[in-house]
Amino acid sequence: MEDRKQQGQELRHSLQQLFAESEQDGVAYALLLRCIEAYEQEPERLERIQRLEADNVKLKEQNRKLRASSSAKENGMSSKLREALRE
């Protein structure tokens, strides 16, 4: 990750020199700076996505277990009612 930050700083410095010498418009410069920032932050974002995907799997599993538990409780109550009605 430090390598990306170092590379990003070097790219920024090169862009500053390039745009200062060529006197190009600032819009292109700003867009290129955003690209460099995205490049630097990519590993952090990928890690966050992986954590969110893992959390999502856990939540789906919890949801499945809770639904199964709830369904079992409902079926249990139904059987008790059936027994009471039979008597």
PDB file of N, CA, C and O in Angstrom:
ATOM      1  N   MET A   1       0.829  -1.185   0.000  1.00  0.00           N
ATOM      2  CA  MET A   1       0.000   0.000   0.000  1.00  0.00           C
ATOM      3  C   MET A   1       0.879   1.256   0.000  1.00  0.00           C
ATOM      4  O   MET A   1       0.560   2.254  -0.646  1.00  0.00           O
ATOM      5  N   GLU A   2       1.972   1.183   0.726  1.00  0.00           N
ATOM      6  CA  GLU A   2       2.898   2.321   0.752  1.00  0.00           C
ATOM      7  C   GLU A   2       3.490   2.567  -0.634  1.00  0.00           C
ATOM      8  O   GLU A   2       3.762   3.706  -1.011  1.00  0.00           O
ATOM      9  N   ASP A   3       3.686   1.483  -1.386  1.00  0.00           N
ATOM     10  CA  ASP A   3       4.216   1.633  -2.739  1.00  0.00           C
ATOM     11  C   ASP A   3       3.277   2.453  -3.601  1.00  0.00           C
ATOM     12  O   ASP A   3       3.714   3.305  -4.375  1.00  0.00           O
ATOM     13  N   ARG A   4       1.988   2.195  -3.465  1.00  0.00           N
ATOM     14  CA  ARG A   4       1.002   2.948  -4.246  1.00  0.00           C
ATOM     15  C   ARG A   4       1.017   4.427  -3.860  1.00  0.00           C
ATOM     16  O   ARG A   4       0.905   5.300  -4.721  1.00  0.00           O
ATOM     17  N   LYS A   5       1.154   4.699  -2.586  1.00  0.00           N
ATOM     18  CA  LYS A   5       1.192   6.104  -2.151  1.00  0.00           C
ATOM     19  C   LYS A   5       2.436   6.801  -2.679  1.00  0.00           C
ATOM     20  O   LYS A   5       2.384   7.951  -3.116  1.00  0.00           O
ATOM     21  N   GLN A   6       3.547   6.091  -2.632  1.00  0.00           N
ATOM     22  CA  GLN A   6       4.795   6.651  -3.158  1.00  0.00           C
ATOM     23  C   GLN A   6       4.666   6.900  -4.657  1.00  0.00           C
ATOM     24  O   GLN A   6       5.051   7.958  -5.155  1.00  0.00           O
ATOM     25  N   GLN A   7       4.124   5.923  -5.367  1.00  0.00           N
ATOM     26  CA  GLN A   7       3.928   6.084  -6.807  1.00  0.00           C
ATOM     27  C   GLN A   7       2.959   7.225  -7.098  1.00  0.00           C
ATOM     28  O   GLN A   7       3.147   7.985  -8.048  1.00  0.00           O
ATOM     29  N   GLY A   8       1.929   7.337  -6.276  1.00  0.00           N
ATOM     30  CA  GLY A   8       0.962   8.422  -6.451  1.00  0.00           C
ATOM     31  C   GLY A   8       1.608   9.782  -6.264  1.00  0.00           C
ATOM     32  O   GLY A   8       1.320  10.715  -7.014  1.00  0.00           O
ATOM     33  N   GLN A   9       2.478   9.902  -5.270  1.00  0.00           N
ATOM     34  CA  GLN A   9       3.172  11.170  -5.046  1.00  0.00           C
ATOM     35  C   GLN A   9       4.072  11.506  -6.228  1.00  0.00           C
ATOM     36  O   GLN A   9       4.153  12.658  -6.653  1.00  0.00           O
ATOM     37  N   GLU A  10       4.746  10.485  -6.752  1.00  0.00           N
ATOM     38  CA  GLU A  10       5.611  10.714  -7.908  1.00  0.00           C
ATOM     39  C   GLU A  10       4.789  11.135  -9.123  1.00  0.00           C
ATOM     40  O   GLU A  10       5.192  12.026  -9.871  1.00  0.00           O
ATOM     41  N   LEU A  11       3.635  10.492  -9.320  1.00  0.00           N
ATOM     42  CA  LEU A  11       2.762  10.869 -10.433  1.00  0.00           C
ATOM     43  C   LEU A  11       2.258  12.303 -10.277  1.00  0.00           C
ATOM     44  O   LEU A  11       2.242  13.072 -11.239  1.00  0.00           O
ATOM     45  N   ARG A  12       1.850  12.654  -9.063  1.00  0.00           N
ATOM     46  CA  ARG A  12       1.396  14.031  -8.815  1.00  0.00           C
ATOM     47  C   ARG A  12       2.474  15.050  -9.168  1.00  0.00           C
ATOM     48  O   ARG A  12       2.206  16.051  -9.832  1.00  0.00           O
ATOM     49  N   HIS A  13       3.691  14.783  -8.716  1.00  0.00           N
ATOM     50  CA  HIS A  13       4.804  15.689  -8.977  1.00  0.00           C
ATOM     51  C   HIS A  13       5.040  15.816 -10.488  1.00  0.00           C
ATOM     52  O   HIS A  13       5.237  16.917 -11.001  1.00  0.00           O
ATOM     53  N   SER A  14       5.017  14.697 -11.180  1.00  0.00           N
ATOM     54  CA  SER A  14       5.216  14.727 -12.630  1.00  0.00           C
ATOM     55  C   SER A  14       4.099  15.489 -13.329  1.00  0.00           C
ATOM     56  O   SER A  14       4.347  16.250 -14.265  1.00  0.00           O
ATOM     57  N   LEU A  15       2.866  15.281 -12.870  1.00  0.00           N
ATOM     58  CA  LEU A  15       1.738  16.003 -13.472  1.00  0.00           C
ATOM     59  C   LEU A  15       1.848  17.508 -13.234  1.00  0.00           C
ATOM     60  O   LEU A  15       1.571  18.308 -14.128  1.00  0.00           O
ATOM     61  N   GLN A  16       2.248  17.881 -12.036  1.00  0.00           N
ATOM     62  CA  GLN A  16       2.403  19.303 -11.745  1.00  0.00           C
ATOM     63  C   GLN A  16       3.411  19.928 -12.689  1.00  0.00           C
ATOM     64  O   GLN A  16       3.185  21.018 -13.215  1.00  0.00           O
ATOM     65  N   GLN A  17       4.508  19.248 -12.903  1.00  0.00           N
ATOM     66  CA  GLN A  17       5.521  19.773 -13.819  1.00  0.00           C
ATOM     67  C   GLN A  17       4.987  19.830 -15.245  1.00  0.00           C
ATOM     68  O   GLN A  17       5.166  20.828 -15.941  1.00  0.00           O
ATOM     69  N   LEU A  18       4.333  18.762 -15.673  1.00  0.00           N
ATOM     70  CA  LEU A  18       3.809  18.696 -17.029  1.00  0.00           C
ATOM     71  C   LEU A  18       2.788  19.800 -17.292  1.00  0.00           C
ATOM     72  O   LEU A  18       2.864  20.489 -18.309  1.00  0.00           O
ATOM     73  N   PHE A  19       1.848  19.967 -16.389  1.00  0.00           N
ATOM     74  CA  PHE A  19       0.805  20.965 -16.602  1.00  0.00           C
ATOM     75  C   PHE A  19       1.332  22.384 -16.413  1.00  0.00           C
ATOM     76  O   PHE A  19       0.837  23.310 -17.055  1.00  0.00           O
ATOM     77  N   ALA A  20       2.309  22.570 -15.562  1.00  0.00           N
ATOM     78  CA  ALA A  20       2.904  23.905 -15.398  1.00  0.00           C
ATOM     79  C   ALA A  20       3.629  24.315 -16.674  1.00  0.00           C
ATOM     80  O   ALA A  20       3.574  25.478 -17.074  1.00  0.00           O
ATOM     81  N   GLU A  21       4.298  23.376 -17.306  1.00  0.00           N
ATOM     82  CA  GLU A  21       5.038  23.675 -18.523  1.00  0.00           C
ATOM     83  C   GLU A  21       4.122  23.877 -19.722  1.00  0.00           C
ATOM     84  O   GLU A  21       4.394  24.728 -20.570  1.00  0.00           O
ATOM     85  N   SER A  22       3.038  23.105 -19.805  1.00  0.00           N
ATOM     86  CA  SER A  22       2.192  23.156 -20.992  1.00  0.00           C
ATOM     87  C   SER A  22       1.034  24.142 -20.870  1.00  0.00           C
ATOM     88  O   SER A  22       0.415  24.492 -21.875  1.00  0.00           O
ATOM     89  N   GLU A  23       0.735  24.592 -19.661  1.00  0.00           N
ATOM     90  CA  GLU A  23      -0.352  25.531 -19.410  1.00  0.00           C
ATOM     91  C   GLU A  23      -1.687  25.002 -19.934  1.00  0.00           C
ATOM     92  O   GLU A  23      -2.463  25.748 -20.530  1.00  0.00           O
ATOM     93  N   GLN A  24      -1.951  23.706 -19.710  1.00  0.00           N
ATOM     94  CA  GLN A  24      -3.221  23.092 -20.110  1.00  0.00           C
ATOM     95  C   GLN A  24      -4.314  23.505 -19.133  1.00  0.00           C
ATOM     96  O   GLN A  24      -4.047  24.081 -18.078  1.00  0.00           O
ATOM     97  N   ASP A  25      -5.564  23.194 -19.515  1.00  0.00           N
ATOM     98  CA  ASP A  25      -6.669  23.583 -18.631  1.00  0.00           C
ATOM     99  C   ASP A  25      -6.671  22.765 -17.347  1.00  0.00           C
ATOM    100  O   ASP A  25      -6.153  21.649 -17.298  1.00  0.00           O
ATOM    101  N   GLY A  26      -7.257  23.335 -16.326  1.00  0.00           N
ATOM    102  CA  GLY A  26      -7.241  22.717 -15.000  1.00  0.00           C
ATOM    103  C   GLY A  26      -8.184  21.543 -14.855  1.00  0.00           C
ATOM    104  O   GLY A  26      -8.040  20.753 -13.922  1.00  0.00           O
ATOM    105  N   VAL A  27      -9.167  21.402 -15.773  1.00  0.00           N
ATOM    106  CA  VAL A  27     -10.136  20.312 -15.666  1.00  0.00           C
ATOM    107  C   VAL A  27      -9.434  18.969 -15.870  1.00  0.00           C
ATOM    108  O   VAL A  27      -9.641  18.033 -15.098  1.00  0.00           O
ATOM    109  N   ALA A  28      -8.617  18.880 -16.894  1.00  0.00           N
ATOM    110  CA  ALA A  28      -7.892  17.638 -17.160  1.00  0.00           C
ATOM    111  C   ALA A  28      -6.960  17.316 -15.997  1.00  0.00           C
ATOM    112  O   ALA A  28      -6.834  16.157 -15.603  1.00  0.00           O
ATOM    113  N   TYR A  29      -6.326  18.311 -15.464  1.00  0.00           N
ATOM    114  CA  TYR A  29      -5.411  18.127 -14.332  1.00  0.00           C
ATOM    115  C   TYR A  29      -6.169  17.581 -13.123  1.00  0.00           C
ATOM    116  O   TYR A  29      -5.704  16.655 -12.458  1.00  0.00           O
ATOM    117  N   ALA A  30      -7.333  18.155 -12.843  1.00  0.00           N
ATOM    118  CA  ALA A  30      -8.141  17.713 -11.706  1.00  0.00           C
ATOM    119  C   ALA A  30      -8.598  16.267 -11.898  1.00  0.00           C
ATOM    120  O   ALA A  30      -8.595  15.484 -10.949  1.00  0.00           O
ATOM    121  N   LEU A  31      -8.988  15.914 -13.117  1.00  0.00           N
ATOM    122  CA  LEU A  31      -9.411  14.544 -13.394  1.00  0.00           C
ATOM    123  C   LEU A  31      -8.263  13.555 -13.199  1.00  0.00           C
ATOM    124  O   LEU A  31      -8.442  12.473 -12.641  1.00  0.00           O
ATOM    125  N   LEU A  32      -7.099  13.945 -13.663  1.00  0.00           N
ATOM    126  CA  LEU A  32      -5.940  13.071 -13.487  1.00  0.00           C
ATOM    127  C   LEU A  32      -5.588  12.916 -12.010  1.00  0.00           C
ATOM    128  O   LEU A  32      -5.201  11.829 -11.581  1.00  0.00           O
ATOM    129  N   LEU A  33      -5.714  13.975 -11.239  1.00  0.00           N
ATOM    130  CA  LEU A  33      -5.448  13.869  -9.795  1.00  0.00           C
ATOM    131  C   LEU A  33      -6.432  12.910  -9.129  1.00  0.00           C
ATOM    132  O   LEU A  33      -6.054  12.148  -8.240  1.00  0.00           O
ATOM    133  N   ARG A  34      -7.698  12.949  -9.560  1.00  0.00           N
ATOM    134  CA  ARG A  34      -8.691  12.018  -9.000  1.00  0.00           C
ATOM    135  C   ARG A  34      -8.334  10.573  -9.338  1.00  0.00           C
ATOM    136  O   ARG A  34      -8.505   9.672  -8.517  1.00  0.00           O
ATOM    137  N   CYS A  35      -7.843  10.366 -10.541  1.00  0.00           N
ATOM    138  CA  CYS A  35      -7.423   9.018 -10.937  1.00  0.00           C
ATOM    139  C   CYS A  35      -6.267   8.528 -10.065  1.00  0.00           C
ATOM    140  O   CYS A  35      -6.226   7.362  -9.671  1.00  0.00           O
ATOM    141  N   ILE A  36      -5.347   9.414  -9.776  1.00  0.00           N
ATOM    142  CA  ILE A  36      -4.213   9.040  -8.914  1.00  0.00           C
ATOM    143  C   ILE A  36      -4.701   8.702  -7.515  1.00  0.00           C
ATOM    144  O   ILE A  36      -4.241   7.729  -6.917  1.00  0.00           O
ATOM    145  N   GLU A  37      -5.632   9.496  -6.983  1.00  0.00           N
ATOM    146  CA  GLU A  37      -6.176   9.226  -5.652  1.00  0.00           C
ATOM    147  C   GLU A  37      -6.889   7.881  -5.625  1.00  0.00           C
ATOM    148  O   GLU A  37      -6.747   7.125  -4.664  1.00  0.00           O
ATOM    149  N   ALA A  38      -7.655   7.576  -6.670  1.00  0.00           N
ATOM    150  CA  ALA A  38      -8.351   6.288  -6.737  1.00  0.00           C
ATOM    151  C   ALA A  38      -7.343   5.147  -6.792  1.00  0.00           C
ATOM    152  O   ALA A  38      -7.547   4.105  -6.168  1.00  0.00           O
ATOM    153  N   TYR A  39      -6.273   5.337  -7.523  1.00  0.00           N
ATOM    154  CA  TYR A  39      -5.218   4.326  -7.620  1.00  0.00           C
ATOM    155  C   TYR A  39      -4.600   4.078  -6.241  1.00  0.00           C
ATOM    156  O   TYR A  39      -4.354   2.931  -5.868  1.00  0.00           O
ATOM    157  N   GLU A  40      -4.354   5.136  -5.495  1.00  0.00           N
ATOM    158  CA  GLU A  40      -3.756   5.007  -4.170  1.00  0.00           C
ATOM    159  C   GLU A  40      -4.689   4.300  -3.190  1.00  0.00           C
ATOM    160  O   GLU A  40      -4.235   3.540  -2.335  1.00  0.00           O
ATOM    161  N   GLN A  41      -5.986   4.549  -3.313  1.00  0.00           N
ATOM    162  CA  GLN A  41      -6.947   4.027  -2.348  1.00  0.00           C
ATOM    163  C   GLN A  41      -7.499   2.649  -2.728  1.00  0.00           C
ATOM    164  O   GLN A  41      -8.245   2.052  -1.953  1.00  0.00           O
ATOM    165  N   GLU A  42      -7.146   2.148  -3.891  1.00  0.00           N
ATOM    166  CA  GLU A  42      -7.710   0.885  -4.362  1.00  0.00           C
ATOM    167  C   GLU A  42      -7.546  -0.270  -3.372  1.00  0.00           C
ATOM    168  O   GLU A  42      -8.529  -0.965  -3.114  1.00  0.00           O
ATOM    169  N   PRO A  43      -6.367  -0.514  -2.805  1.00  0.00           N
ATOM    170  CA  PRO A  43      -6.249  -1.643  -1.857  1.00  0.00           C
ATOM    171  C   PRO A  43      -7.166  -1.497  -0.643  1.00  0.00           C
ATOM    172  O   PRO A  43      -7.740  -2.482  -0.179  1.00  0.00           O
ATOM    173  N   GLU A  44      -7.306  -0.287  -0.132  1.00  0.00           N
ATOM    174  CA  GLU A  44      -8.172  -0.056   1.023  1.00  0.00           C
ATOM    175  C   GLU A  44      -9.623  -0.345   0.663  1.00  0.00           C
ATOM    176  O   GLU A  44     -10.360  -0.939   1.449  1.00  0.00           O
ATOM    177  N   ARG A  45     -10.025   0.077  -0.523  1.00  0.00           N
ATOM    178  CA  ARG A  45     -11.404  -0.160  -0.946  1.00  0.00           C
ATOM    179  C   ARG A  45     -11.657  -1.641  -1.183  1.00  0.00           C
ATOM    180  O   ARG A  45     -12.727  -2.149  -0.849  1.00  0.00           O
ATOM    181  N   LEU A  46     -10.691  -2.331  -1.750  1.00  0.00           N
ATOM    182  CA  LEU A  46     -10.855  -3.767  -1.969  1.00  0.00           C
ATOM    183  C   LEU A  46     -10.981  -4.508  -0.635  1.00  0.00           C
ATOM    184  O   LEU A  46     -11.794  -5.423  -0.505  1.00  0.00           O
ATOM    185  N   GLU A  47     -10.183  -4.115   0.346  1.00  0.00           N
ATOM    186  CA  GLU A  47     -10.279  -4.721   1.679  1.00  0.00           C
ATOM    187  C   GLU A  47     -11.651  -4.468   2.286  1.00  0.00           C
ATOM    188  O   GLU A  47     -12.239  -5.362   2.894  1.00  0.00           O
ATOM    189  N   ARG A  48     -12.157  -3.264   2.124  1.00  0.00           N
ATOM    190  CA  ARG A  48     -13.481  -2.919   2.670  1.00  0.00           C
ATOM    191  C   ARG A  48     -14.566  -3.744   1.985  1.00  0.00           C
ATOM    192  O   ARG A  48     -15.490  -4.227   2.640  1.00  0.00           O
ATOM    193  N   ILE A  49     -14.456  -3.903   0.682  1.00  0.00           N
ATOM    194  CA  ILE A  49     -15.432  -4.714  -0.046  1.00  0.00           C
ATOM    195  C   ILE A  49     -15.398  -6.152   0.450  1.00  0.00           C
ATOM    196  O   ILE A  49     -16.446  -6.771   0.636  1.00  0.00           O
ATOM    197  N   GLN A  50     -14.205  -6.684   0.664  1.00  0.00           N
ATOM    198  CA  GLN A  50     -14.086  -8.053   1.162  1.00  0.00           C
ATOM    199  C   GLN A  50     -14.699  -8.200   2.550  1.00  0.00           C
ATOM    200  O   GLN A  50     -15.365  -9.195   2.834  1.00  0.00           O
ATOM    201  N   ARG A  51     -14.474  -7.206   3.420  1.00  0.00           N
ATOM    202  CA  ARG A  51     -15.078  -7.250   4.765  1.00  0.00           C
ATOM    203  C   ARG A  51     -16.600  -7.190   4.667  1.00  0.00           C
ATOM    204  O   ARG A  51     -17.296  -7.921   5.372  1.00  0.00           O
ATOM    205  N   LEU A  52     -17.121  -6.322   3.794  1.00  0.00           N
ATOM    206  CA  LEU A  52     -18.569  -6.205   3.640  1.00  0.00           C
ATOM    207  C   LEU A  52     -19.175  -7.488   3.070  1.00  0.00           C
ATOM    208  O   LEU A  52     -20.264  -7.892   3.478  1.00  0.00           O
ATOM    209  N   GLU A  53     -18.484  -8.123   2.139  1.00  0.00           N
ATOM    210  CA  GLU A  53     -18.973  -9.385   1.596  1.00  0.00           C
ATOM    211  C   GLU A  53     -18.993 -10.470   2.664  1.00  0.00           C
ATOM    212  O   GLU A  53     -19.934 -11.262   2.723  1.00  0.00           O
ATOM    213  N   ALA A  54     -17.967 -10.516   3.509  1.00  0.00           N
ATOM    214  CA  ALA A  54     -17.929 -11.495   4.602  1.00  0.00           C
ATOM    215  C   ALA A  54     -19.061 -11.228   5.596  1.00  0.00           C
ATOM    216  O   ALA A  54     -19.710 -12.164   6.063  1.00  0.00           O
ATOM    217  N   ASP A  55     -19.297  -9.959   5.921  1.00  0.00           N
ATOM    218  CA  ASP A  55     -20.409  -9.602   6.810  1.00  0.00           C
ATOM    219  C   ASP A  55     -21.745 -10.014   6.201  1.00  0.00           C
ATOM    220  O   ASP A  55     -22.638 -10.485   6.906  1.00  0.00           O
ATOM    221  N   ASN A  56     -21.873  -9.836   4.906  1.00  0.00           N
ATOM    222  CA  ASN A  56     -23.105 -10.189   4.216  1.00  0.00           C
ATOM    223  C   ASN A  56     -23.363 -11.689   4.311  1.00  0.00           C
ATOM    224  O   ASN A  56     -24.498 -12.110   4.536  1.00  0.00           O
ATOM    225  N   VAL A  57     -22.327 -12.493   4.142  1.00  0.00           N
ATOM    226  CA  VAL A  57     -22.465 -13.949   4.260  1.00  0.00           C
ATOM    227  C   VAL A  57     -22.920 -14.316   5.673  1.00  0.00           C
ATOM    228  O   VAL A  57     -23.812 -15.147   5.844  1.00  0.00           O
ATOM    229  N   LYS A  58     -22.308 -13.698   6.680  1.00  0.00           N
ATOM    230  CA  LYS A  58     -22.684 -13.980   8.072  1.00  0.00           C
ATOM    231  C   LYS A  58     -24.141 -13.605   8.328  1.00  0.00           C
ATOM    232  O   LYS A  58     -24.881 -14.357   8.962  1.00  0.00           O
ATOM    233  N   LEU A  59     -24.549 -12.434   7.831  1.00  0.00           N
ATOM    234  CA  LEU A  59     -25.930 -11.993   8.038  1.00  0.00           C
ATOM    235  C   LEU A  59     -26.932 -12.909   7.336  1.00  0.00           C
ATOM    236  O   LEU A  59     -28.003 -13.183   7.878  1.00  0.00           O
ATOM    237  N   LYS A  60     -26.598 -13.378   6.155  1.00  0.00           N
ATOM    238  CA  LYS A  60     -27.481 -14.316   5.453  1.00  0.00           C
ATOM    239  C   LYS A  60     -27.622 -15.605   6.234  1.00  0.00           C
ATOM    240  O   LYS A  60     -28.716 -16.165   6.321  1.00  0.00           O
ATOM    241  N   GLU A  61     -26.517 -16.087   6.808  1.00  0.00           N
ATOM    242  CA  GLU A  61     -26.550 -17.307   7.600  1.00  0.00           C
ATOM    243  C   GLU A  61     -27.394 -17.116   8.863  1.00  0.00           C
ATOM    244  O   GLU A  61     -28.186 -17.989   9.217  1.00  0.00           O
ATOM    245  N   GLN A  62     -27.225 -15.973   9.543  1.00  0.00           N
ATOM    246  CA  GLN A  62     -28.032 -15.681  10.726  1.00  0.00           C
ATOM    247  C   GLN A  62     -29.515 -15.612  10.358  1.00  0.00           C
ATOM    248  O   GLN A  62     -30.365 -16.131  11.080  1.00  0.00           O
ATOM    249  N   ASN A  63     -29.815 -14.971   9.237  1.00  0.00           N
ATOM    250  CA  ASN A  63     -31.194 -14.844   8.773  1.00  0.00           C
ATOM    251  C   ASN A  63     -31.793 -16.224   8.504  1.00  0.00           C
ATOM    252  O   ASN A  63     -32.931 -16.499   8.885  1.00  0.00           O
ATOM    253  N   ARG A  64     -31.017 -17.091   7.844  1.00  0.00           N
ATOM    254  CA  ARG A  64     -31.484 -18.440   7.547  1.00  0.00           C
ATOM    255  C   ARG A  64     -31.788 -19.203   8.834  1.00  0.00           C
ATOM    256  O   ARG A  64     -32.815 -19.873   8.941  1.00  0.00           O
ATOM    257  N   LYS A  65     -30.874 -19.093   9.822  1.00  0.00           N
ATOM    258  CA  LYS A  65     -31.064 -19.795  11.092  1.00  0.00           C
ATOM    259  C   LYS A  65     -32.285 -19.268  11.839  1.00  0.00           C
ATOM    260  O   LYS A  65     -33.060 -20.046  12.396  1.00  0.00           O
ATOM    261  N   LEU A  66     -32.455 -17.938  11.849  1.00  0.00           N
ATOM    262  CA  LEU A  66     -33.606 -17.352  12.546  1.00  0.00           C
ATOM    263  C   LEU A  66     -34.921 -17.763  11.890  1.00  0.00           C
ATOM    264  O   LEU A  66     -35.905 -18.042  12.575  1.00  0.00           O
ATOM    265  N   ARG A  67     -34.930 -17.798  10.569  1.00  0.00           N
ATOM    266  CA  ARG A  67     -36.156 -18.220   9.878  1.00  0.00           C
ATOM    267  C   ARG A  67     -36.456 -19.691  10.166  1.00  0.00           C
ATOM    268  O   ARG A  67     -37.608 -20.068  10.377  1.00  0.00           O
ATOM    269  N   ALA A  68     -35.415 -20.510  10.172  1.00  0.00           N
ATOM    270  CA  ALA A  68     -35.611 -21.936  10.471  1.00  0.00           C
ATOM    271  C   ALA A  68     -36.125 -22.104  11.894  1.00  0.00           C
ATOM    272  O   ALA A  68     -37.025 -22.907  12.144  1.00  0.00           O
ATOM    273  N   SER A  69     -35.556 -21.350  12.822  1.00  0.00           N
ATOM    274  CA  SER A  69     -35.976 -21.403  14.220  1.00  0.00           C
ATOM    275  C   SER A  69     -37.422 -20.947  14.362  1.00  0.00           C
ATOM    276  O   SER A  69     -38.211 -21.576  15.067  1.00  0.00           O
ATOM    277  N   SER A  70     -37.761 -19.871  13.703  1.00  0.00           N
ATOM    278  CA  SER A  70     -39.114 -19.332  13.753  1.00  0.00           C
ATOM    279  C   SER A  70     -40.106 -20.322  13.155  1.00  0.00           C
ATOM    280  O   SER A  70     -41.195 -20.528  13.691  1.00  0.00           O
ATOM    281  N   SER A  71     -39.722 -20.921  12.062  1.00  0.00           N
ATOM    282  CA  SER A  71     -40.588 -21.906  11.410  1.00  0.00           C
ATOM    283  C   SER A  71     -40.793 -23.110  12.306  1.00  0.00           C
ATOM    284  O   SER A  71     -41.905 -23.632  12.394  1.00  0.00           O
ATOM    285  N   ALA A  72     -39.742 -23.560  12.974  1.00  0.00           N
ATOM    286  CA  ALA A  72     -39.836 -24.699  13.883  1.00  0.00           C
ATOM    287  C   ALA A  72     -40.767 -24.378  15.052  1.00  0.00           C
ATOM    288  O   ALA A  72     -41.549 -25.227  15.480  1.00  0.00           O
ATOM    289  N   LYS A  73     -40.680 -23.171  15.557  1.00  0.00           N
ATOM    290  CA  LYS A  73     -41.546 -22.779  16.674  1.00  0.00           C
ATOM    291  C   LYS A  73     -43.000 -22.755  16.230  1.00  0.00           C
ATOM    292  O   LYS A  73     -43.882 -23.204  16.963  1.00  0.00           O
ATOM    293  N   GLU A  74     -43.255 -22.235  15.035  1.00  0.00           N
ATOM    294  CA  GLU A  74     -44.626 -22.182  14.530  1.00  0.00           C
ATOM    295  C   GLU A  74     -45.173 -23.589  14.335  1.00  0.00           C
ATOM    296  O   GLU A  74     -46.321 -23.866  14.680  1.00  0.00           O
ATOM    297  N   ASN A  75     -44.357 -24.475  13.785  1.00  0.00           N
ATOM    298  CA  ASN A  75     -44.797 -25.853  13.584  1.00  0.00           C
ATOM    299  C   ASN A  75     -45.041 -26.537  14.920  1.00  0.00           C
ATOM    300  O   ASN A  75     -45.962 -27.344  15.050  1.00  0.00           O
ATOM    301  N   GLY A  76     -44.223 -26.218  15.906  1.00  0.00           N
ATOM    302  CA  GLY A  76     -44.411 -26.785  17.235  1.00  0.00           C
ATOM    303  C   GLY A  76     -45.734 -26.355  17.837  1.00  0.00           C
ATOM    304  O   GLY A  76     -46.432 -27.163  18.451  1.00  0.00           O
ATOM    305  N   MET A  77     -46.077 -25.115  17.669  1.00  0.00           N
ATOM    306  CA  MET A  77     -47.346 -24.625  18.187  1.00  0.00           C
ATOM    307  C   MET A  77     -48.504 -25.266  17.446  1.00  0.00           C
ATOM    308  O   MET A  77     -49.521 -25.588  18.060  1.00  0.00           O
ATOM    309  N   SER A  78     -48.379 -25.452  16.190  1.00  0.00           N
ATOM    310  CA  SER A  78     -49.456 -26.053  15.410  1.00  0.00           C
ATOM    311  C   SER A  78     -49.716 -27.480  15.855  1.00  0.00           C
ATOM    312  O   SER A  78     -50.870 -27.899  15.946  1.00  0.00           O
ATOM    313  N   SER A  79     -48.664 -28.229  16.132  1.00  0.00           N
ATOM    314  CA  SER A  79     -48.855 -29.615  16.558  1.00  0.00           C
ATOM    315  C   SER A  79     -49.531 -29.659  17.930  1.00  0.00           C
ATOM    316  O   SER A  79     -50.344 -30.546  18.189  1.00  0.00           O
ATOM    317  N   LYS A  80     -49.206 -28.724  18.793  1.00  0.00           N
ATOM    318  CA  LYS A  80     -49.852 -28.681  20.114  1.00  0.00           C
ATOM    319  C   LYS A  80     -51.338 -28.366  19.955  1.00  0.00           C
ATOM    320  O   LYS A  80     -52.188 -28.952  20.626  1.00  0.00           O
ATOM    321  N   LEU A  81     -51.629 -27.436  19.061  1.00  0.00           N
ATOM    322  CA  LEU A  81     -53.043 -27.109  18.822  1.00  0.00           C
ATOM    323  C   LEU A  81     -53.786 -28.303  18.240  1.00  0.00           C
ATOM    324  O   LEU A  81     -54.929 -28.576  18.604  1.00  0.00           O
ATOM    325  N   ARG A  82     -53.124 -29.006  17.334  1.00  0.00           N
ATOM    326  CA  ARG A  82     -53.765 -30.189  16.738  1.00  0.00           C
ATOM    327  C   ARG A  82     -54.068 -31.234  17.804  1.00  0.00           C
ATOM    328  O   ARG A  82     -55.139 -31.841  17.808  1.00  0.00           O
ATOM    329  N   GLU A  83     -53.116 -31.436  18.702  1.00  0.00           N
ATOM    330  CA  GLU A  83     -53.329 -32.407  19.792  1.00  0.00           C
ATOM    331  C   GLU A  83     -54.486 -31.982  20.674  1.00  0.00           C
ATOM    332  O   GLU A  83     -55.290 -32.818  21.085  1.00  0.00           O
ATOM    333  N   ALA A  84     -54.582 -30.681  20.975  1.00  0.00           N
ATOM    334  CA  ALA A  84     -55.673 -30.204  21.818  1.00  0.00           C
ATOM    335  C   ALA A  84     -57.020 -30.394  21.117  1.00  0.00           C
ATOM    336  O   ALA A  84     -58.013 -30.731  21.761  1.00  0.00           O
ATOM    337  N   LEU A  85     -57.054 -30.181  19.819  1.00  0.00           N
ATOM    338  CA  LEU A  85     -58.293 -30.335  19.088  1.00  0.00           C
ATOM    339  C   LEU A  85     -58.724 -31.809  18.987  1.00  0.00           C
ATOM    340  O   LEU A  85     -59.916 -32.112  18.962  1.00  0.00           O
ATOM    341  N   ARG A  86     -57.765 -32.695  18.930  1.00  0.00           N
ATOM    342  CA  ARG A  86     -58.071 -34.116  18.850  1.00  0.00           C
ATOM    343  C   ARG A  86     -58.731 -34.602  20.132  1.00  0.00           C
ATOM    344  O   ARG A  86     -59.576 -35.496  20.095  1.00  0.00           O
ATOM    345  N   GLU A  87     -58.355 -34.023  21.260  1.00  0.00           N
ATOM    346  CA  GLU A  87     -58.923 -34.442  22.550  1.00  0.00           C
ATOM    347  C   GLU A  87     -60.279 -33.885  22.657  1.00  0.00           C
ATOM    348  O   GLU A  87     -60.959 -34.104  23.660  1.00  0.00           O
TER     349      GLU A  87
END
